[in-house]
Amino acid sequence: MRTALAALAGTLVLAAAAPALAQDEVIRTGGTQFTADDAERSRLTQEAIAYAAPLPPGAPEADYSLLAWCEALVSGHVAVGESLSTTDELDLRLIELGRAEAVKFRTALAAGRAFQSPEAVAEAEAAAEGARRQWAPILAGDQAVRNETFGLFFGLPGRCEHAARRVSLGITDAPPTLKDVGLD
């Protein structure tokens, strides 16, 4: 009798669980097509939002100078991380991502240089030098200061990414505004 009750209970448990297992599958109810026009509209919207957001104090407004400033900030953060001799996986991943970002920014700066006036190039070099100077005392500090600074760096304005694209493609017209993308 006990065996029969156990078998019945087991069958009921499995029967009750079966619909739940079947419901764990992905259910597609249709969906929308994401077109190239949608992708472009999304990119323009993200760019408008990035350009509408205020930049941090000391950040240059012009795309080429901003990009040079962003590259120097990322490179400085990477240098601080490398100075720690860390084995922490998250720190190492941040350093790796920072290096990739710095390469992307340097590549965009090189590609966009031909579209810049000598004055714009000089302004960008000065902006980058100003950002590098801010890292100098941190890099000269003791390990505790460098470790704390590495952990507190919050990243860059979203506009840096958009400036990299615009600079590398030689785009000089004004970025879209919130009104242009229907958000104002």
C-alpha positions, -999 to +999 in steps of 0.1 A: +000+000+000+028+023+010+045+016-024+013+023-043+008+057-025+044+067-032+040+058-068+008+078-070+024+108-053+054+106-076+031+105-107+011+135-094+043+155-088+056+147-123+022+155-139+021+188-121+057+197-130+053+188-167+033+219-177+058+241-158+087+225-176+070+231-210+063+267-200+100+273-194+106+273-232+108+306-251+074+314-266+075+336-297+042+353-304+051+372-335+075+400-332+087+430-351+113+433-378+142+456-368+152+473-400+182+494-410+160+525-407+152+515-371+188+510-363+197+545-377+168+561-358+180+544-326+216+556-332+204+591-339+183+591-307+212+579-286+234+605-302+209+633-295+206+622-259+244+621-255+249+655-269+221+669-248+237+658-216+261+682-200+298+675-201+319+673-169+337+705-159+369+709-180+357+688-209+361+704-243+330+710-264+344+703-299+343+667-309+380+663-319+392+679-286+367+660-266+378+627-282+415+635-274+405+643-238+385+611-235+414+591-249+438+606-223+414+599-195+410+562-205+447+558-210+454+573-176+429+550-160+446+520-177+480+532-165+467+534-129+453+499-132+485+485-147+505+501-119+486+480-093+499+446-104+465+433-097+453+397-102+416+406-096+396+393-126+373+424-127+403+448-125+420+429-153+389+430-174+385+468-168+421+473-179+415+452-210+384+471-219+401+504-213+429+495-236+405+486-263+386+519-258+418+539-260+428+522-292+394+529-307+397+566-297+433+569-310+422+553-343+394+577-346+417+606-338+441+595-365+414+590-391+398+624-383+430+644-381+428+652-419+395+669-413+408+692-386+424+726-388+458+731-372+441+751-345+417+722-338+446+698-336+465+721-312+433+724-290+429+687-289+465+681-279+462+707-251+430+690-239+447+656-239+477+670-221+454+686-195+437+652-188+471+635-186+483+660-161+454+651-139+465+615-137+502+624-129+497+629-091+477+597-089+503+577-107+530+592-085+510+583-053+512+553-032+495+520-041+465+527-017+457+560-035+461+544-069+439+514-059+412+537-046+413+559-076+412+530-100+381+517-082+364+552-082+368+562-118+332+563-131+340+564-168+334+588-196+305+609-209+285+589-235+293+616-259+329+603-263+316+573-282+296+594-306+324+619-310+347+590-320+323+579-348+317+615-360+354+624-360+366+592-377+340+597-405+347+634-409+312+645-399+313+682-392+276+691-392+257+695-360+246+664-342+209+657-339+190+675-312+164+660-289+138+679-310+152+664-342+145+629-329+111+637-314+121+638-277+116+675-271 
